[in-house]
Amino acid sequence: MELDPKAFLSKAYAAERRRLIGEKALPRVLPGLRPEGTVYLAAADGELMVSLIQSNYQGFGSGVLVPGTGIALQNRGLGFSLEEGHPNRVGPGKRPFHTIIPGFLTREGKPLGPFGVMGGFMQPQGHVQVVVALADFGLNPQAALDRPRWQVVPGDEVLLEPGIPQATALFLKDLGHRVRYEAEYGLFGRGQAVFRLGEALVGASDPRAEGLALAW
């Protein structure tokens, strides 16, 4: 259910939260918002295209605010390493791996459009699958986002969305993969896209998320 941000400033919401206070300690009580912390936006008009992603990462991010704005800076640096010899070690001229990936596609040197798939370590895997759907299978942007996905997770296991044929699962098992179907669609990313097709701009929104494609 969508929540109006103004509801969190209401007397009724304050009363609801106040009723949770009792004599005994409670586990962490969520404020009624989803726990995800990443927002992706793809936007375009006749002259400009924007691929924007923002995530505080853990909790409220770094805990450092931009003076005068109230904007919290992220702490994505936690994903990097200071360990000598580690492949994700921070160093001069390196680009340590992290999962903030605002994507953008071009065709023959001309902009096709911005796209992105949120979802932690699903992001790079989701990007690959969306590009394959667009470039290799010729799907339109919405069909490319709708298409069932897979995800490789720690433990060398491959998760499959419902909708991927059983024959594909059996083929992967024959190759030695540990395969499991997963019904939780939120594990497979949440994407948005705006692409230029001829003279038109075509927007698409992932059915796994609460976003939408909007023209104005």
N, C-alpha and C positions, 0 to 999 in steps of 0.2 A: 504494500500500500504506500502511495506517495504521501509525503508529509510536507505541509506548508511550513517553510522556515519561520514564519511569524508565530506559528503555534508554540515554538520554544520560548517565546517572550510573554506568553499569556499567563494569567493568574491560574487558570485551570491546570496548565502543565506544571507550574510551581507547586500547586497543591498535590498533584499526583506524585511528584518527586518527594515532597515532604512526608507523605504517608509511608514512604519506604524506611524512614528513620525509626529505629526501635532500640530496644535494650541490648540486643546482640549484634555482633559484627556480621555483615553480609559479604558474600563474594562480590566481586566487581559488578556493579549494576550498570548496564549499558543505557544510554540516554534515548533509546528508541531509534537510533540511526544504524544503518548497515556499517560493519566494521571496515569495509574496504577504504583505502586511502588514496587511490589514484584517479585522476580525471584526465580524459583525453578529449580534444576538440579538433575537428577538421573543418576548415572554413574556406570559402572561395567566393570571389565575385569576378567581374570582367577583367580586373587588372591584377589582383593579388590572391595568393593562396597561402594558407597558414596551416602548419601541422604543429600542434601544441600539446604537451603532456606535462602534468604537474603531480608530484607525489611527495608528501612529507616523510614517507617511509615508516619508521617505527614511532608509534605514539604521536607526539606533537613535533616530530622531527628533531632538529638540533636543540630546540629550546631557545634559540636565538631569534629575536624579532627584528625586522627591518624598522629602524626608528621612524616613528610617526605614521606607520601603516598598519601595524598589527599583523603583518604577514610573517608566518613562521618559516624559517629556512629549513631545508631538508637535511637529513643525516644519512644520505645514500653512501657516504664514505665508509659506513660500517661494512659494506660489502667488499671493500678492498682489503689488502693485506700488507703488513710491514715485514712479513717473514721473508728472509733471504731465500731466493730461489723459487718462491711461490709464483705460479703463473699469473696471479692477479695482484702481484706486488706493485705498489705505486712507485713510479720512477720517471726520470726525465724522458720525454718523447714517447711515453707509453699511454695507451688508452685502456685503463682497467675496465674489465667487464662489469656492467651493471644492467638493470632492466628498465631503464627509462629510454624508450626508443620511439621518438616521433618519426614515422616513416614518410617517404615521399617518392613517387614514381615518375619517371620521365620516359618518353618514347621518341626515339630518333632525335634526341637533344632538346625536345620540347616538353614542358611540364604536362604530365597527365593528371596528377593531383595528390593531395595528402591522404594518408591513412594511418591507422594505428590500432594495435591490439593490446589492451591492458591485461595485467594478470601475472605479476612477478616473473618467475622463470618460464612461464608460458609465453611471454611476449616474443622472444626471438623465434620460438617454434610456431607461434600463431602467425607472425609476419610471413614466414616461409610458406605456410599453407595458404594464406590469402593470395600471395603473389603467384603461387603455382596455379591456383584456381583461376586467376585472372589471365595470366600469360599463357599457360599450357593448355587449359581447358576452355578458355574463351568465355568464362562466365561473366555476367554483369556484376557490378559491385555488390548489390544486395544478395545475389545468389552465392557470391564468393564468401560473404560473411555468414550466410545461413549454413553453408556446407559443414557436415560433421567433421570434428577434429580429433586428433590424437595428441598425447603429451608423453614424453619420456620423463620419468620422475626418478629421484634417488632410489638406489636399489636395482637399477637397470630394469625397471618395469615400464611397460607401455600401457597407458590408459587410453581406452577408446570410448568415444561418445556413442550412445545409442544411435543407430542410423548407419553406422559403418557395418558393411556386410559381414556375416559370420565367416564367409570364405576368406576375407581379408585377415580376420583374427587367426584362422587356421593356418594361413600362409605364413604369418609372422611367427607363429608357434613352431612351424616346421623349420624356420630359420634359426630357432633357438631363443627367441624372445619370450619373456614372461609377460603375458597379455592379460588384461582385465578390463571389462566394461565398467564404466563409472557413470552413474545416473546424475551426479551433481554437475549441472551444466556450468556453474560458476568456476569450475576448475579449468575450463578450456578457453578462458579469455573473453574479453568484451571489446568489440571493435567498432570503429567508425570510419567512414571514407567519403570523400567528395572527388569525383573524377570528371574530367572534361571529355565528353564524347561528341565529336563534331562541334557544333555550335552550342550545345547544351551542357549544363552542369548537372551531374547525377549524384545525389546524396544517398547514403546507405547507413543503416544502424543495426548493430548486432542484436538479435533476439535474446541473447543471453544477458543483456543489460537493460537498464531503465532509460537509456538515452533515446533520441529520436532524430530523424532526418527532417530538417526544417528549411523552408525557402521563405524569403521575405523580399 
